Amino acid sequence: MNRGLWIVLGSVLTIASSWLGLVVLPYLQLRQLDAIENTAGIAYPQPLGELATEGRKVYIANGCIYCHSQQVRGEGYGVDIQRNWGTRRTVPRDYIYESPVLLGTMRTGPDLSNVGLRWSADWQHKHLYNPRMMSPGSIMPSFSFLYEARPIGETPSPDALILSGSWAPEPGQEIVPTQQAKALVEYLLSLNRSVDLPEAHE
């Protein structure tokens, strides 16, 4: 009977300490953080704009979090910086306006913490439409369902993707991003955690 009591107490203490370490302490740490001014006097981080916020929801809904992380590891803990995934390690301040924080579960694809710095809107759209067009050999699924093939009107849409070769649409057709595609690309372009923060060097 005494052994059973110790097992129960040990289980409760294990769960309680895990909860304190993984939930309570990070919450208290993040709650005390505020935006900080960078060298140009601009507050960092900035809350997402309306379109990027919509794009974040598209990112979550399409499961991007399952293949991409948003957490650059520091020197000595990985080669993220050498891969140009970031210029510094990410720190808690980077995430103060995020709920939930999209750290990711694995890295089937590259880290996206600074993807807004690496690629243009045009590149992002083409990559989403067919990843192998921009990254040969990519195993990322196509998100072409976020784009609409439609007849070219009197004048082509200014948003139409410029595609050539085997990627080009049928003659007389154009590929145009939907509102969801535009929002998702806006969110990806907003991912820029390159502002130098003092705690990133501690």
Secondary structure, DSSP 4 states (H G I P E B T S, - for coil): -HHHHHHHHHHHHHHHHHHIIIIIHHHHHHHT---EE-TTS-EESPPP-HHHHHHHHHHHHTTGGGT----PPPTTS-STTTTTS-SS---GGGGTT-SS----S--SS---TTHHHHS-HHHHHHHHH-HHHHSTT--PPP-GGGEEEEE--SS--TT-----GGGSPPTTEEEEE-HHHHHHHHHHHH----S--GGGG-
